[in-house]
Amino acid sequence: MRATDSVSASSDQPGGARIASGGLLDLLSVAAVVLDADGRIVLWSPQAEELFGYSADEALGRFAGRLLVQERHLELVGRLFAQVMAGEGGASWAGVFPMRHRDGSTRLVEFRNMRLEDDRKDLYALGLATDQATLRKVERDLALSTRLVAQSPIGLAMVDTDLRYVTVNPALERINGLSAAQHVGRSVHEALPFLDTEVIEASMRRVLATGVPILDQESVGRTPADPDHENTWSVSFYRLEASNGKVLGVAASVVDVTERRRATIEAAQARQRLAVVADASIRIGTTLDLDETARELADVSVPQLADVAAVDVLDSVLNGRSAATAQSGPAVFRALAVASAYPSEAVHAADPPGEVARYEADRLVTQCVNTGRPVRLPHVEREDLPCIARSPEAAELLGVAGLHSYLAVPLIARGKVLGALDLKRTRNPEPFSDDDEILAGELAARAAVCIDNARWYRQARNTALALQRSLLPQRPPGQPGLEVASRYQPAQAADEVGGDWFDVIPLTDDKSALVVGDVMGSGVSAAATMGQLRTATRTLAELGLDPAQVLHHLDRITDRMGQTITTCTYAVYDPHRAECRISNAGHLPPVLVRPGRAAELLDLPTGAPLGVGEVTFHTTTIALRPGDRLVLYTDGLVETRDQAIDERLDALLAHLAEPPWSLEETCDLLLHALRHPGDHDDVALLIARATELT
């Protein structure tokens, strides 16, 4: 151990240990001076040297009065000294006396003098002295600390290093409902078994070990002072150390913040409601897909608003009939979405998405859509379950799930009721409130418009898709020397149907025309334009024109249609010559796959799209022998928003380089591998393989 290290002596180890500096006596700098019977200094402590300025060599052997007392005070000092040595007044004297410092100044010094007697009956006088200003400061600090602790409205406590209470102030007695005597000497766990003492004691131990305070740790519980209500306290812990660094224990301050926490919770709930509305504005209506919009509404509703949420739309609305007005009687719903905050039997009680269910007039959700008003049942009793569930079995499941509060709000758009948002609470202990009803109504109002838009859009999309499919060949006819497979896949996102098409046209002399085209735009207009161009292409093909001439005439037709841009690849295959003549109008290049060789993009003159006008097209002739495959496709197969077109074309070639599958399997492979959910374009795909003429 270094000389500067300190050793603390415990009460059961007398002697042998050095007392660490920095204690109260060191703070007071108590000086010890011993005088013999004649008043000469025979002992002089280092603190005396610090207090009076004289070293031991300068003080020892000299008369104390002449060294330390002003001339005018010598007579008084002599009488006091004589009284002490004579044993008068209990052989001691205490008081304040002006003493002379070595530098000539005078200081007020607090004295306690007493007579000493050694084994030879010789008498001495012991004087203990400290600077009066220092002593008064310590006294004031102690008095102030005591009064602050006693009168503080904040609960204060001190525990020792074993986490046993040493002292508590009156405020903490009132907070805990226990007297000081019921605290002192007990551990935190023994005194406060009604609180989470494991967390409290763990925090205290951490502060003892590290010295780092823990501030504003929240503690919640019920005490004997208020056993009927749950209270919240802000607790802070500090390590208590003596001036010499010795750890004395932990101090704790306790502030009742129950009202503040309640206000904070209410403010947080208000912010949460605003956040839910803001979240709904972002998340609901991201697409024009009806089912996705319903799922978005259900997902936004849990768990902030309900444990289980369901979105049901009147079946009549989905079938194209007018949205419901106020009425009475049963209602037929189609379930669109169900969302749950956690696995629950209540989910199984809800109608599965896509299922149609009839609800009688006594059902709460039926009353909701019939009246166009919210229906709220804050406290659900067992006899209420049949009015909520679709069947007795579903009512039983709701009872098992613990349904205790129910709310249904209508989905109203443009003054018409479309359906209902159905909300249930099972694990959330709070009943639905007025604020919850307002929030649910806000969500339903926002979502209803999106659902109505998606409903109208679905009808328009279905119309366009039906037109598109009716204009495409249902199955390409078999041609001499040619095996053909094709696919048309509309956009998987909720975007409108496009104008992609393919065709296989029988020609004279066993020839076949292969066509793939893409009309820019979407919807019924694009589908109608596609139908016109397909008809024109078939008419021109019958004339036996060169592919470039066919595109030239199509360009003029498209130009006269106005505001229509179309890309197209037109090819004529002659099985007798084993060759294919191809012309391209701004379309992606076809892929040629020869057995035993890598798939390759045909290097064709790109040409301009149809409808640009006054454009020259070129015809390229390639060999197409039995076993060779020609792949024609529209850009929806390879174009994406997050990858370069070159990367996507390389992926197409890589998939076509795999061991040869049937043409039908190859079509399915390409669509599965290259298309992704939510793709925003439709696809036309045509694969032709040359075969031997029979």
C-alpha positions in Angstrom: 0.0 0.0 0.0 1.2 3.5 -0.9 1.7 6.1 1.8 -1.2 8.1 0.4 -3.6 5.1 0.6 -6.2 5.3 3.4 -7.4 2.5 5.7 -10.7 2.7 7.5 -10.8 1.2 11.0 -14.0 -0.6 11.8 -15.5 -0.8 15.3 -14.4 -4.4 15.8 -10.7 -3.7 14.8 -9.3 -1.4 17.5 -5.9 0.0 16.7 -3.5 -0.8 13.9 -5.3 1.2 11.2 -4.6 4.6 10.0 -7.7 6.9 10.1 -8.3 8.4 6.7 -8.2 12.2 6.5 -11.2 14.3 5.6 -13.4 13.5 8.6 -15.3 16.1 10.6 -12.4 16.7 13.0 -10.2 17.4 10.0 -12.8 19.7 8.6 -12.8 21.6 11.9 -9.0 21.4 12.1 -9.1 20.9 15.9 -5.8 21.9 17.4 -4.5 20.2 20.6 -2.1 22.1 23.0 -0.9 20.8 26.4 0.5 23.2 29.1 2.4 22.2 32.2 1.4 23.6 35.7 3.5 26.7 35.0 1.7 27.5 31.7 4.5 26.4 29.4 3.7 24.6 26.2 4.8 21.0 26.4 2.8 19.5 23.5 1.9 21.2 20.2 -0.1 19.5 17.4 0.3 20.1 13.7 -3.2 21.6 13.7 -2.0 24.1 16.3 0.7 25.1 14.0 -1.9 25.6 11.2 -4.3 27.5 13.5 -1.8 29.8 15.3 1.1 30.0 12.7 3.9 28.9 15.1 5.9 25.7 14.5 6.5 23.2 17.3 10.1 24.5 17.6 8.8 28.0 18.1 6.1 27.1 20.6 7.4 24.3 22.8 8.8 25.5 26.1 7.3 29.0 25.9 4.6 30.5 28.1 1.4 30.1 26.2 -0.1 33.4 27.4 2.8 35.5 26.3 3.0 33.7 22.9 -0.7 33.7 22.0 -2.5 36.3 24.1 -2.6 40.1 23.7 -1.0 42.0 26.7 -4.4 43.3 27.8 -5.8 39.9 28.1 -3.0 38.3 30.1 -4.5 38.8 33.5 -7.8 37.3 32.5 -6.1 34.3 30.9 -4.1 33.8 34.1 -7.2 33.6 36.2 -8.9 31.2 33.8 -5.8 29.0 33.7 -5.6 29.0 37.5 -9.3 27.9 37.8 -8.7 25.0 35.4 -5.6 23.8 37.2 -7.3 24.2 40.6 -10.2 22.0 39.5 -12.8 24.7 39.9 -16.0 24.5 37.8 -15.5 20.8 37.0 -11.8 21.3 36.0 -12.8 22.5 32.5 -13.6 25.7 30.7 -15.1 26.4 27.3 -15.6 29.6 25.4 -14.4 31.9 22.7 -11.3 33.9 23.1 -9.3 36.3 20.8 -5.9 34.8 20.0 -2.8 36.3 18.4 -1.6 34.7 15.2 2.1 34.6 14.3 1.4 37.1 11.5 0.2 39.6 14.2 -3.5 39.3 13.4 -6.1 38.4 16.0 -8.5 35.5 15.5 -11.5 34.3 17.5 -10.9 30.7 18.6 -13.4 28.3 20.1 -11.7 26.7 23.2 -12.4 23.7 25.4 -9.8 23.5 28.2 -9.5 20.7 30.8 -7.1 19.6 33.5 -5.1 16.4 33.1 -3.2 14.4 35.7 -0.5 11.8 34.9 0.6 8.8 36.9 3.0 10.9 39.0 0.2 13.3 40.1 1.6 16.0 37.9 -1.1 18.4 36.5 -1.4 19.6 32.9 -3.9 21.7 31.0 -5.3 20.4 27.7 -6.6 22.9 25.3 -8.7 21.9 22.2 -9.2 24.8 19.8 -10.7 25.5 16.4 -11.3 28.6 14.4 -14.7 30.0 15.4 -15.7 31.0 11.9 -15.2 27.4 10.7 -17.1 25.9 13.6 -20.0 28.3 13.1 -20.2 27.4 9.4 -20.3 23.7 10.2 -23.0 24.3 12.8 -25.1 26.3 10.3 -24.7 23.7 7.6 -25.8 21.0 9.9 -28.8 22.9 11.2 -29.8 23.9 7.7 -29.5 20.3 6.5 -31.5 19.0 9.4 -34.3 21.5 8.9 -34.4 21.0 5.1 -34.7 17.3 5.5 -37.4 17.6 8.2 -39.5 20.2 6.4 -38.9 19.2 2.8 -42.2 18.2 0.9 -40.0 15.7 -1.0 -39.7 12.3 0.6 -36.0 11.7 1.6 -34.4 8.6 3.0 -30.9 7.2 3.7 -30.0 3.6 3.6 -26.7 2.1 4.7 -24.5 -0.1 2.6 -26.7 -3.1 3.5 -29.7 -1.2 2.1 -31.3 -0.8 5.5 -33.0 2.4 6.4 -31.0 4.7 8.6 -33.4 7.7 8.5 -36.5 8.9 6.7 -38.1 12.4 6.8 -41.7 13.1 7.6 -42.7 13.5 4.0 -41.6 10.0 3.2 -43.5 8.7 6.2 -46.6 10.3 4.7 -45.9 8.9 1.2 -45.3 5.4 2.4 -47.9 5.4 5.2 -45.3 4.1 7.6 -43.6 5.8 10.6 -39.9 6.3 10.8 -39.7 3.5 13.4 -41.3 1.2 10.8 -38.5 2.1 8.4 -35.3 2.3 10.4 -33.3 -0.9 10.7 -35.3 -2.7 8.0 -34.3 -3.5 4.5 -36.2 -1.9 1.6 -37.9 -5.2 0.9 -39.0 -5.6 4.5 -40.3 -2.1 4.8 -42.0 -1.8 1.4 -43.2 -5.3 0.4 -46.1 -3.7 -1.5 -43.7 -2.2 -4.1 -41.5 -3.6 -6.8 -38.5 -3.7 -4.4 -36.3 -5.9 -6.7 -36.0 -3.0 -9.1 -35.5 -0.4 -6.3 -32.8 -2.5 -4.6 -31.1 -3.3 -7.9 -30.9 0.5 -8.6 -29.5 1.2 -5.1 -26.8 -1.5 -5.5 -25.8 -0.1 -8.9 -25.5 3.4 -7.4 -23.4 2.0 -4.5 -21.1 0.2 -6.9 -20.6 2.9 -9.5 -21.3 6.2 -7.7 -23.3 7.3 -10.7 -26.7 8.7 -9.6 -30.0 7.4 -11.0 -32.4 10.2 -11.7 -36.2 10.2 -12.1 -36.7 6.5 -12.1 -40.4 5.9 -12.2 -42.0 3.6 -9.6 -45.7 2.6 -9.6 -47.7 1.0 -6.8 -50.1 1.2 -3.9 -49.0 2.0 -0.4 -50.7 1.9 3.0 -51.1 5.6 2.7 -53.4 5.2 -0.3 -54.3 1.5 -0.8 -57.2 2.1 -3.1 -55.4 4.0 -5.8 -52.3 3.4 -7.9 -49.7 6.1 -7.5 -46.6 7.0 -9.4 -43.4 8.4 -7.9 -40.2 9.8 -9.4 -37.3 8.3 -7.4 -33.7 9.4 -7.6 -30.7 7.7 -5.9 -27.4 9.2 -4.9 -24.4 7.6 -3.3 -23.5 9.2 0.1 -19.8 9.7 0.7 -17.9 11.3 3.6 -15.4 14.0 2.8 -12.7 11.4 2.9 -14.4 9.3 0.3 -15.8 6.7 2.6 -19.1 5.3 1.2 -21.8 5.7 3.8 -24.9 4.5 1.9 -27.5 5.7 -0.6 -29.8 8.7 -0.3 -33.1 8.5 -2.0 -35.5 11.3 -3.0 -39.2 10.5 -3.7 -41.6 12.8 -5.5 -45.3 12.0 -6.1 -45.9 12.5 -9.8 -49.3 10.8 -10.0 -51.1 13.8 -11.4 -48.3 14.7 -13.7 -48.2 11.1 -15.1 -52.0 11.2 -15.5 -51.7 14.4 -17.5 -48.8 13.0 -19.5 -50.9 9.9 -20.3 -53.8 12.0 -21.4 -51.6 14.1 -23.6 -49.9 11.0 -25.0 -53.3 9.5 -25.9 -54.2 12.8 -27.7 -50.9 12.7 -29.6 -51.5 9.0 -30.3 -54.9 9.7 -31.8 -53.4 12.5 -34.0 -50.7 10.1 -35.0 -53.2 7.4 -35.9 -55.1 9.9 -38.1 -51.8 11.1 -39.7 -50.8 7.4 -40.2 -54.1 6.6 -41.8 -53.7 9.6 -44.2 -50.5 8.0 -45.4 -51.3 4.3 -45.3 -54.9 4.1 -46.4 -55.6 4.5 -50.1 -52.1 3.9 -51.4 -53.5 1.9 -54.3 -56.8 1.5 -56.1 -57.1 -2.1 -55.0 -60.3 -2.6 -53.0 -59.0 -5.5 -50.9 -55.7 -3.7 -50.2 -57.5 -0.5 -49.1 -59.7 -2.5 -46.7 -56.6 -4.2 -45.3 -54.9 -0.9 -44.8 -57.9 0.4 -42.8 -58.0 -2.7 -40.6 -54.2 -2.6 -40.0 -54.3 1.1 -39.0 -57.0 0.3 -36.5 -55.0 -2.2 -34.5 -53.6 -2.1 -31.8 -54.0 1.6 -31.2 -57.8 1.6 -31.4 -58.9 -2.0 -31.2 -57.6 -5.5 -30.6 -59.5 -6.9 -33.6 -60.7 -4.9 -36.6 -62.8 -6.1 -39.5 -63.9 -4.2 -42.7 -67.1 -5.4 -44.3 -68.8 -3.9 -47.4 -72.4 -4.4 -48.5 -72.5 -7.1 -51.2 -74.9 -5.0 -53.2 -72.3 -2.2 -53.5 -69.6 -4.6 -54.8 -72.1 -6.0 -57.4 -72.5 -2.6 -59.0 -75.8 -1.7 -57.5 -76.3 1.6 -55.8 -74.9 2.1 -52.3 -77.3 1.7 -49.5 -79.5 4.4 -48.1 -81.2 4.4 -44.7 -83.3 1.2 -44.5 -84.4 -1.6 -42.2 -84.2 -5.3 -42.3 -81.2 -7.7 -42.8 -78.0 -6.8 -44.6 -75.7 -9.0 -46.7 -72.0 -8.2 -46.3 -68.8 -9.3 -48.0 -65.9 -9.4 -45.7 -62.8 -7.6 -47.1 -60.3 -7.6 -44.3 -59.6 -8.7 -40.7 -56.7 -7.6 -38.6 -55.7 -8.5 -35.0 -53.1 -7.2 -32.6 -52.4 -10.8 -31.4 -53.7 -14.3 -32.0 -57.3 -14.5 -30.7 -60.4 -16.6 -30.9 -62.1 -13.3 -31.9 -60.4 -13.5 -35.3 -62.0 -16.9 -36.0 -65.4 -15.4 -35.0 -65.0 -12.8 -37.8 -66.1 -13.5 -41.3 -63.1 -14.6 -43.4 -62.1 -12.1 -46.2 -64.0 -12.9 -49.4 -66.9 -14.6 -47.6 -70.5 -13.4 -47.9 -72.6 -13.3 -44.7 -76.2 -12.3 -44.0 -76.7 -10.4 -40.8 -80.2 -10.1 -39.4 -81.8 -6.7 -38.4 -81.1 -7.2 -34.7 -77.3 -7.4 -35.3 -75.4 -4.3 -34.2 -73.5 -4.0 -37.5 -76.8 -4.2 -39.4 -78.1 -1.3 -37.3 -75.0 0.6 -38.0 -75.3 0.4 -41.8 -79.1 0.8 -41.7 -79.0 4.0 -39.7 -75.7 5.3 -41.0 -74.6 6.0 -37.4 -72.0 4.4 -35.0 -73.1 1.7 -32.6 -71.1 1.5 -29.4 -71.4 -1.0 -26.6 -68.9 0.1 -24.0 -69.5 -3.0 -21.7 -70.4 -6.2 -23.5 -72.3 -8.7 -21.4 -72.7 -12.4 -22.3 -76.3 -11.8 -23.4 -75.0 -9.1 -25.9 -72.8 -11.5 -27.9 -75.6 -12.9 -30.1 -76.3 -9.3 -31.3 -72.6 -9.0 -32.4 -71.7 -12.4 -33.8 -72.9 -13.9 -37.1 -73.8 -17.2 -35.5 -74.1 -18.9 -32.1 -70.7 -20.6 -32.7 -69.1 -17.2 -33.4 -70.7 -15.8 -30.3 -69.2 -18.6 -28.2 -65.7 -17.8 -29.7 -66.1 -14.1 -28.8 -67.0 -15.1 -25.2 -63.9 -17.3 -25.0 -61.8 -14.4 -26.4 -63.0 -12.1 -23.7 -64.8 -9.5 -25.7 -65.8 -6.8 -23.4 -66.3 -3.7 -25.6 -67.6 -3.2 -29.1 -67.8 -0.4 -31.7 -69.1 -0.3 -35.3 -68.9 2.8 -37.4 -70.4 3.2 -40.9 -68.3 3.6 -44.1 -69.9 6.5 -45.8 -68.8 8.0 -49.1 -70.5 10.7 -51.1 -73.6 10.4 -48.8 -74.0 6.6 -49.3 -73.3 3.8 -46.8 -70.8 1.3 -48.2 -70.3 -0.9 -45.2 -68.9 -0.8 -41.7 -65.7 -0.8 -39.7 -66.2 -3.4 -36.9 -64.0 -3.0 -33.8 -63.6 -5.2 -30.7 -61.5 -5.0 -27.5 -60.6 -8.2 -25.7 -57.2 -7.7 -24.1 -57.2 -3.9 -24.0 -58.9 -3.3 -20.6 -60.4 0.1 -21.5 -64.0 0.3 -22.8 -64.6 2.2 -26.1 -65.1 5.9 -25.2 -66.5 8.9 -27.0 -63.0 9.8 -28.1 -62.6 6.4 -29.6 -65.8 6.7 -31.5 -64.7 10.0 -32.9 -61.4 8.6 -33.9 -62.9 5.5 -35.5 -65.4 7.8 -37.4 -62.5 9.8 -38.7 -60.7 6.7 -39.9 -63.8 5.3 -41.5 -64.6 8.6 -43.3 -61.1 8.8 -44.8 -61.1 5.1 -45.8 -64.7 5.2 -47.2 -63.8 7.6 -50.0 -60.7 5.4 -50.9 -62.9 2.3 -50.8 -65.5 3.9 -53.0 -62.8 5.0 -55.5 -61.4 1.5 -55.5 -64.9 0.0 -55.9 -65.5 2.2 -59.0 -62.1 1.5 -60.3 -62.5 -2.2 -59.9 -65.6 -2.1 -62.0 -63.9 0.0 -64.7 -60.9 -2.3 -64.6 -62.9 -5.4 -64.9 -64.7 -3.9 -67.9 -61.4 -3.1 -69.6 -60.0 -6.5 -68.7 -63.0 -8.2 -70.2 -62.7 -6.2 -73.3 -58.9 -6.8 -73.5 -59.3 -10.6 -73.2 -62.2 -10.7 -75.7 -59.9 -9.0 -78.3 -57.0 -11.4 -77.8 -56.9 -14.9 -79.4 -58.0 -17.4 -76.8 -55.5 -20.0 -77.9 -53.1 -19.5 -80.9 -54.0 -22.0 -83.7 -51.5 -24.7 -84.5 -49.4 -23.8 -87.6 -47.5 -26.0 -90.0 -43.8 -26.3 -88.8 -44.5 -24.2 -85.8 -45.3 -24.8 -82.1 -46.7 -21.8 -80.2 -47.4 -20.9 -76.6 -48.6 -17.5 -75.3 -49.6 -15.7 -72.1 -51.4 -12.4 -71.3 -51.1 -11.2 -67.7 -52.7 -7.9 -66.6 -51.0 -5.6 -64.2 -50.8 -7.3 -60.8 -51.0 -3.9 -59.1 -54.3 -2.0 -59.0 -53.3 0.0 -62.1 -55.6 -0.1 -65.1 -55.4 -2.7 -67.8 -53.1 -1.8 -70.6 -53.1 -2.3 -74.4 -50.6 -5.2 -74.8 -51.5 -7.9 -77.3 -50.1 -10.8 -79.3 -51.4 -12.7 -82.3 -50.6 -15.7 -84.5 -52.0 -15.3 -88.1 -52.1 -18.1 -90.6 -50.8 -17.1 -94.0 -50.7 -18.8 -97.4 -48.0 -21.4 -98.3 -47.9 -22.6 -94.6 -46.4 -19.3 -93.5 -47.3 -17.7 -90.1 -47.3 -14.1 -88.9 -46.2 -13.6 -85.3 -47.2 -10.3 -83.7 -46.5 -8.6 -80.3 -47.5 -5.0 -79.6 -48.0 -2.5 -76.8 -50.4 0.5 -77.0 -49.3 3.2 -74.6 -51.9 4.1 -72.0 -54.3 2.0 -70.1 -58.0 1.3 -69.5 -60.8 0.9 -72.0 -59.3 3.4 -74.4 -56.0 1.4 -74.7 -57.9 -1.9 -75.0 -60.1 -0.5 -77.8 -57.1 0.9 -79.7 -55.4 -2.4 -79.3 -58.4 -4.1 -80.8 -58.4 -1.8 -83.8 -54.7 -2.3 -84.5 -55.0 -6.1 -84.1 -57.8 -6.1 -86.7 -55.8 -3.9 -89.0 -52.7 -6.1 -88.6 -54.6 -9.2 -89.5 -56.1 -7.5 -92.6 -52.6 -6.3 -93.8 -51.1 -9.8 -93.1 -53.6 -11.4 -95.5 -52.1 -9.3 -98.3 -48.8 -11.1 -98.0 -46.8 -7.8 -97.5 -43.2 -7.6 -96.4 -43.0 -7.0 -92.6 -41.6 -3.5 -93.1 -44.5 -2.7 -95.4 -47.0 -4.0 -92.8 -45.5 -1.7 -90.1 -45.5 1.2 -92.6 -49.3 0.9 -93.2 -49.9 0.4 -89.4 -47.9 3.6 -88.7 -50.2 5.6 -91.0 -53.3 4.0 -89.5 -52.1 4.8 -86.0 -51.2 8.3 -86.9 -54.7 8.9 -88.1 -56.1 7.6 -84.8 -54.4 10.5 -83.1 -52.5 10.7 -79.8 -51.7 7.0 -79.9 -48.1 5.6 -79.7 -47.6 1.9 -80.1 -44.6 -0.3 -80.3 -44.8 -3.5 -82.3 -42.7 -6.4 -83.6 -44.0 -8.2 -86.7 -42.5 -11.4 -88.0 -43.3 -13.9 -90.8 -42.0 -17.4 -90.5 -41.6 -19.6 -93.6 -41.2 -23.3 -92.6 -40.2 -24.3 -96.2 -37.2 -21.9 -96.2 -36.6 -22.3 -92.4 -36.3 -18.5 -92.2 -38.1 -15.7 -90.4 -38.4 -12.1 -91.6 -38.8 -9.6 -88.8 -39.4 -5.8 -88.6 -39.5 -3.8 -85.5 -41.3 -0.5 -84.5 -39.7 0.8 -81.4 -40.2 -2.5 -79.5 -37.8 -4.5 -77.3 -35.8 -7.0 -79.4 -36.9 -10.6 -79.7 -34.8 -13.4 -78.2 -33.5 -16.2 -80.4 -32.7 -19.5 -78.6 -30.8 -22.2 -80.6 -30.2 -25.7 -79.1 -26.8 -25.9 -77.5 -26.1 -22.2 -77.8 -26.6 -19.2 -75.5 -29.8 -17.2 -75.9 -29.3 -13.9 -77.7 -31.1 -10.7 -78.3 -31.6 -10.2 -82.0 -29.8 -7.2 -83.4 -32.6 -5.5 -85.3 -33.0 -1.9 -86.5 -35.1 -0.5 -83.7 -37.3 1.8 -85.8 -39.7 4.3 -84.3 -43.0 3.5 -82.6 -46.1 3.4 -84.7 -48.0 6.7 -84.8 -44.9 8.9 -85.1 -45.5 9.2 -88.9 -43.2 9.2 -92.0 -40.8 6.6 -90.6 -38.8 4.1 -92.6 -39.0 0.5 -91.3 -36.6 -2.3 -92.2 -36.9 -6.1 -92.5 -34.3 -8.5 -91.2 -34.1 -12.1 -92.2 -32.8 -14.8 -89.8 -32.6 -18.5 -90.0 -35.1 -20.4 -87.9 -34.5 -24.1 -88.1 -36.4 -26.9 -86.3 -35.7 -26.7 -82.6 -35.0 -23.0 -82.6 -37.2 -20.8 -80.4 -38.2 -17.2 -81.0 -39.4 -15.3 -77.9 -41.5 -12.1 -78.4 -42.6 -10.1 -75.3 -43.8 -6.7 -74.2 -41.9 -4.4 -71.8 -44.0 -5.4 -68.8 -42.0 -8.6 -68.6 -38.6 -7.0 -68.1 -39.0 -3.4 -67.1 -39.0 -2.4 -63.4 -38.6 0.9 -61.6 -35.6 -0.1 -59.6 -33.3 -2.0 -62.0 -31.6 -1.0 -65.3 -33.2 -2.5 -68.4 -29.9 -4.2 -69.4 -29.8 -6.1 -66.1 -33.4 -7.3 -66.7 -32.7 -8.4 -70.2 -29.7 -10.3 -69.0 -32.0 -12.0 -66.5 -34.4 -12.9 -69.3 -31.5 -14.5 -71.3 -30.3 -16.4 -68.2 -33.7 -18.0 -67.7 -34.0 -18.9 -71.3 -30.5 -20.6 -71.2 -31.8 -23.2 -68.7 -32.4 -26.8 -70.0 -35.3 -26.6 -72.5 -38.7 -27.0 -71.0 -42.0 -27.2 -72.9 -43.1 -23.9 -74.3 -46.0 -23.8 -71.8 -43.6 -24.4 -68.9 -41.2 -21.8 -70.3 -44.0 -19.2 -70.3 -44.9 -19.9 -66.7 -41.3 -19.9 -65.7 -40.6 -16.4 -67.2 -43.7 -14.9 -65.7 -43.0 -16.4 -62.2 -39.3 -15.4 -62.2 -39.5 -11.9 -63.8 -42.8 -10.6 -62.6 -43.3 -9.4 -59.0 -46.4 -8.6 -57.0 -47.5 -5.1 -57.6 -45.9 -4.7 -61.0 -47.5 -1.7 -62.8 -47.7 -3.0 -66.4 -49.3 -5.8 -68.2 -47.5 -8.5 -70.2 -48.0 -10.2 -73.6 -45.7 -13.1 -74.2 -45.4 -15.3 -77.3 -42.9 -18.1 -77.8 -42.7 -20.0 -81.1 -40.5 -23.1 -81.8 -39.8 -24.3 -85.3 -40.6 -28.0 -85.9 -40.2 -30.4 -88.8 -42.9 -30.2 -91.5 -45.1 -33.2 -91.6 
